[in-house]
Amino acid sequence: MGLMDIFRREKGGRPPLSETRAVAPGYTAAIMAARESWISGASNMGELTATVQTSVSLWEAGLSLADVTGTDLIDRRSMALCARSLALRGECLFLIRDRLIPCTDWDISTRYGLPRAYRVGLPEIGGGRNETVLAGEVLHFRIGCDAVTPWAGTAPLRRAPLSAGLLHEIETALRDVFRDAPLGSQIIPVPEGSADDMDALRAGFRGRRGASLVVEGVAQATAAGMNPNLGKSPDQLSPQLDKTLADKLLTDAKGAIFGAFGVLPGLHNPATTGPLVREAQRHLAQLVLQPVANLMAEEATEKLGAPVAIDVVRPMQAFDHGGKARALGVMLKAMAEAKAAGLDDKTVADALAFIDWAE
């Protein structure tokens, strides 16, 4: 019994009754669903930039194009949902029923670092509901796992919070400048007139963004120590953004975010040519999305009980049609020469293994 329980004792020395509270099911899921989407990045703000959404769209398009063999449960819609969740959250959970049901949130029970049971939240109109299931009843895809928490994934932005914060701050600053700064406004010296004429002249410019917002009379110029007879050119009120290096910093911040998502920054360079676009697509397909697809295939093979393969490179091979055609021509020529030379199949297979030609 705690110290405070002594003061809570009822008359007659009896302890107080246990206090019970009712919690609405799916409360957390309902609150999160009130937002446009549930995103868990570095600061929940970097995800709002076009740079991040462009990278997420590339992930969605690449994984939704993938060829899935071995199961009919993983369709293209599920692959697109999984790609967006992996890019923004680092993990994605599906409940296995007659189809894959995406889960909004979940709690995990582990043993030896491996999940063994889940309490999952399922999305429903009017509020979600919870179910408790075993680990074999869910597909839990995750990337960027840490040795301390191997059951949880991390999003690319969570791994680079400073870059995401820098991009957010720069874009916010530029937005505020173009929203509030007097762009194109000037201070124009005019001959001094009556007070009524000056007020009417100032009122004529009021609210006209980019026009002359401030009018200065020569009397004020004289009081400031200037000679009104020399004339005076208009003074600009527009901020000098070129001295802040905002354009260079914005480009560097965007490049860092693209790199965190595995997208080559040169893909979005205005001077990009065809070869660089193809190499950027090859890099995204082979070194970024295909390893993620392999992790997903291993999880699906373990949980669905059948060998599952997910291939991203073949559907995205439009970047390499010319190279594949040349490679096919060279390979056919080499095979014809090997046949003419009388080489047996084992020798040819050894040669293919030497150049790491698996299939």
Steps between C-alpha positions, in 0.01 A plus 500: 500500500633838404518809716214670317278194551504569877331835440255348253368241743128518551329522837515179693855422386400342171723568197344693212347316210713458189450778252418383149498708187360422159723560202344526159642230268725631228539840664858542387414388149203739489714794604766420245239448228381857560818613334538477126729199544706347776862590437785440737813665368762713664288801591168423327569803282760384246237265356298801391760612247476418131848348510394228745170435323682467167728237650204320656320502166802336336494228766126450449531479123799266511356250749152505346661401168671198657430145386377291795509123453395229744192669648187688396460687828763765426340706227615830353279703733658334801847560356424871455369530857804316629739721303354820642498367855860375472618832358331716764491268800759231436262208557165370383265239648230296326258263668469174305140402437334418167688810390765726649353759739725801575543581869516855630687434825616204701664379821748215499593225744845356431717209608871487418448819301245340266131600498266228624167685545344825378214721610407669175271790423284458191359800312123533489262783420385655826801377698734207483501180700771283654585134466763286670671259261806280484810595306421244230176681420661825386748616239735743669724674247773725640817671383786671680481272803735559790668229707341645813148485356504244217121481504457866399594677178621855450406739221768666285416841647540370853851394409578851371303738727738794453463495121122475528494788749724715280279449197191585704655816644622627161169442327311655791726807493457543125125458533485771767712734289278468194190528715594800718792685340423813291628348176535759223407787731686832484550825686449783249595864571241749375471879532345608825130579483223563742426249773173402334670442165772286658244291690295449186815397309601251768147359514509444125795261537369316803450128457662487158771242547796553275411867447630809680382462855687789666524856374764734638478877469802724440439667834590176676801463274618849587457433870714192455786709367458424129482758222162470331633672185728206418210264444460166665438161340236267646616272783415129474335324792533148355724274713831400344461123509807441283725603790345238729606209272147367540501347151822306560394386847161390368664299222740334744218420744290346224797294383554369853137392527506335157815315605335381821224342291747348254412735214794654318472881529600537136168345397326830584767730361358724223807418288457123535543298182367159400800291612492650849125437527554136407783460750287661773215259424744208498640608838151533650385163366809289572656644814199647683167338415616147416664442844180624662301263278728212604430572869128506427526171307676330793229613742223387264670163441523440875143600581310374192665157484595518132807635320431863410717708268469873432687641200528876454784512247324325210188723490721811528735386221384773262810689608723232344334374182793604286756345734302176531470472123876543458567253783267244336677539167842454656379198701348329196817562304710354781275194526521443124877525512512262797284249310719532189809445714350182642488607865285280722219632721704469821775723362246762395329480843836549673565805284158646587564438871834674467328821391233461774222413257259325739205437270 
